[in-house]
């Protein structure tokens, strides 16, 4: 007998009062002989479910969707099964993208066309359930869903959980990356002790995020470097942001009690598109007794921190 998941099945008749199949290694005498109970031995083939990768799926906060999934493998065919896909708790991932929900599972094996299945979303939005999914076995099948990272998603590695006919497996590893990068902006500047102000800054770049929210920016002077914001005669507590078109916006900040840091709220980074860049800077000067040498100020933009352009005090 044969069927889904059953191969090389056979029925062995007995002889007289003796059971058949006594040469089978799993036979236990005197099972099946006259006056004794029978024995049923079940052997089955399972499918395996493993993460569908590499490579990792990289999701930019607020960026486009990626497609984490799993691999399913077996030497036998199986009836359709239920598939459940669960988002990780407290990781601010979405099925689909920021602008377009996607509740579809795609199943694909070699030599066949990819097959889509529409799922049912749980009330809390954390789980998709798909019914009667054909695993397209025997062989190897891959399946995946579409997910993206919200702007508040924690950075680092995470993953989905696929449950295929009761068998759970993590998905391809998902790595959540920042919505923007920050790095020193421009060539080093030279500041004379007791001299004119200089304008160290940073460059910010959009690696593919959409609708980057307004950010909080903090600029901190280095400890014991004897720098100040502006000059003794003209303190300057502004942050200037310049986009790729050389358009500038100046923001007024709040200086800390010790005068060592400036805080700015609701800052538009001016990098709306994938690959767009902008620079931002503050005004600083060196005191008469500032130590000679190289230093910098630190810009913290949201949860990203970068040193500024290098400052050489002479």
N, C-alpha and C positions, 0 to 999 in steps of 0.2 A: 504494500500500500504506500501511496505517496500523496503529498499535498503540501500546502504552504508550510515551510519549515521542516518537512519530513522528506527524507531521501533514503533510497535503498531499503525501504521497508519490506518485510517478508513474514509469512506465516509458516511455521514448521509443524507438520502433523506428528502425533505420537504413534507408537506401535503397541497394540494390545493394551497392557496395563502400564506401559512405560511412556513417560513424557518425551516429547520431541525437544530437540535443541540442546541435548545434554553436553555437546562438545563446545557450547558457548562458554567463554571464560567467566561470565557472570552467573551461570547456572549454579543453584544450590540444591544438592540432593537431599531428600527425595521429593522436592517440590514437583507437583504435577503428576506424580505416579498415582496409581489407584489408591484411594483411601486417604490421599494427602491434599492439602490446599494447593491452589495454583499460585503462580507468581507473575506479576506484571513488571517489566523492566522498561523504564522510559529513558531514552537518551535524546538530547535535543541540541540543536545548534542555536547559539545566540548571536545577536549583532553587537558590535562594540560602538561606543560613542566617545569621541575624543575631540579636543579643541581643534577648530578648523584653521590652521595656520602652519608655520609662519607665513608672512610677516605679521607684526602687531598692527592693529588698527589704530591710527593716530587721529584723535578728534581735537580740533581747536575749539576752545570755549566760544560759543556763539557762531561756530563755523558750520560747514556743510556736513552732511551725514556720512557715516562709514558703514561697513557691512561685516560685523563680526558673525561667526557661525561655528558649526561643528561638522565633523566627518562621521559618517555611519558606514560600517563595513560588515559584510557577512558573506558566507558561501551559499546561503540559502535564501529563498524568497519568504516574504512575510505579508500577512494581511495588513491593511492600512491601520495606522495607530494615531493616537492623540499626541500632539506636541504642545508643550508649554514653554514660553520664553519669558524669563523674569529679569527685570532691571535690578541692579544692585541697590540696596537700601541707602538713602542719604547721599547719593552721588549725582543727583540732578542731571540724569540722562533722560532723553526723550526718544520715543519711537518716531522715526522720521526726522524732520528738521525743525528749526525754529518757526518756519512759515508754512510747512506742509506736513501734517501727520501722515504716517505710513504704517499700516497694520498688516503688511503682507509678509509671508514667509515664502522664500524661493527654494525649490528643491531641484538639484541637478546631478545627474550621473552621466558618465561618458557614453556618447552615442545617442543621447536623448535630449530633447529640447527642455530647457528650464521650465518647471511647472510652478505657477504661483498659487498660493492659498491665502484667502482672506481670513484674518483672525478676529476674535472677539476680545475687546479690551476690558480689563477689570475696572470696576468703578473708581479705584484709586489711581488708575493709569500706570500701574507698575508691572502688569502681566498681560501677555497675549496668549490666547488659547486657540489652537487650530485642530479641527476634527478631521478624521479620515484622511490622513496624510499618507500617500503612497511613498514608501521609502526607496522605491526603484532598485531593490535588491534582487538577486545577488550582485556582488561587486562592491564598488565604493561610491557613496553618495555624499555630496556636500549640501548643506542648507544654511541659509543666513537670513537675517532681518536688517532693517535700516535703523540706525540710531544716531543721535547727535548729542553734544554736550551743551548744557545751558551755560550762561555767563557765570553762574555761581558754582559750577561743578568743581569739586576738589581736584587739584592737579595730581598726576601720577597714574599708576596702573590700577585697573579694575577689570570687570568683565561681566557678561550676562550668564545666566544659568539656563541651559536647554534641558528639558526633560522629554525624552523620546520614548513613548510607550512605557513610562515608568522608570526609565534609565536616565539619571541626571548626569550632566557634564558641564564644566565651564566652557565658555566660548573662547574664540580667539582672544588673546589679551588686548584690552583697550587701554591706550595711553592718552590721558587728557593733557593737553598743552595749553599755554597761556593764549589769551586773545590778542596780545600784543607783546613785542619784545622791547627792551630798553638797553641801550649801550652808550658808551661815551660819545658825545656828539661834537665832531670837529677836531681841528688841530689843537695841540697844546697852546696854552696862553701863558704869557709872562707877566707877573705882577711885581712891581717895584715896591719895596717897603716904604710906606707913607706916600705912595704914588697914586696914579689914576686908577679908576675902577676897571675891572675886567668882567667878562661874561661867560663863565663856564656853563656847559649844558649837557644834555643828553639827546640822543635820537631815539624816536619810537617808530616801530614798524608794525603794520598789520599783516599777519601771515595767512589770513583767510577768514577772519571773523566778520560777522555782520552786526550792525547796530551796537557798536561798543558803547557801553553806558558811560556817563560822566564819571570822572575819577577824582579821588582825593590824592593830592600830591604833597609830600613833605620833603623839604630840602634842609639837610643838616650840615653845618660847618664841621670841619675836623677838629677833634680835641687838641688843644695846645698848639694850634697852627697860627693863632693870632690873626684870623681873618674876621671880617665883619661884612654884614649886608649893606651895600652902598659904601659911603665914606663917612668919616666923623662929622663932617659938615652937612652931609646930605644922605641920610639913611634911605635905603631903597628896599621896599618889601614887595616888589612885583615879580611875577612870573610871566614871561613872554613865550607864547606858542606861535610858531611859524609853520604853515603848511607847505606842501610841495610847490604851490604857486606863489610863494613869498608873501602870502597874506598873514598878518600878525594880529593876535589878540593878547592884551595885557590883563592879568588878573591880580587883584590886590590880595595879599596874604596876611596872616596873623602871626606875629613874632612871639616866640616863647619868652617866658620870664627871664631866662638867662641870656637871651639874644642869640642863641646858638642854632635855632631852627625856625623855619617858616612853614606854615601850613596853609594849603589852598584847597578849597572845596569846589565841586561841580566844574571840573576842568574838562573841556572838550579836547581830546587828543588830536583832532583834525586828521585822522587817518581812516576815512570811511570805507575804503576799498581794499581788496586784496592786493598786497604789495605796496600800498601807499606808505609814505614816510613823512614825518614831521620832526622838528627840533624844538626844544624848549630850554630856556636859560634864566639865570638870575644874575644880579649884579653883586660883585664882591670886591673888596680891596684889602690890602695887607697893612697891618699896623706897622709903626716905625720899628718896633722890636720883634717883628715876625721872624721865626727861624728860617734861614735860607735853605732851599731845597724844594723837592717836589711834593705836592699834596693834591687834594681834590675835595669836592663836596659830594655828598650822597643824595641822590634823588630816589625817593620811594613813591612809586606810582601804583596805586591800588596795593597789590601784594607783590609787585616787582620792584627790586632795588638795584640801582646801577650807580657806579661812580661816574662823576662828570668828566668832561674834558680835563686832561692833566693841567695842573697849575704849577708853574715854576716860580718860586719866590726868590727874587734877587736883591 
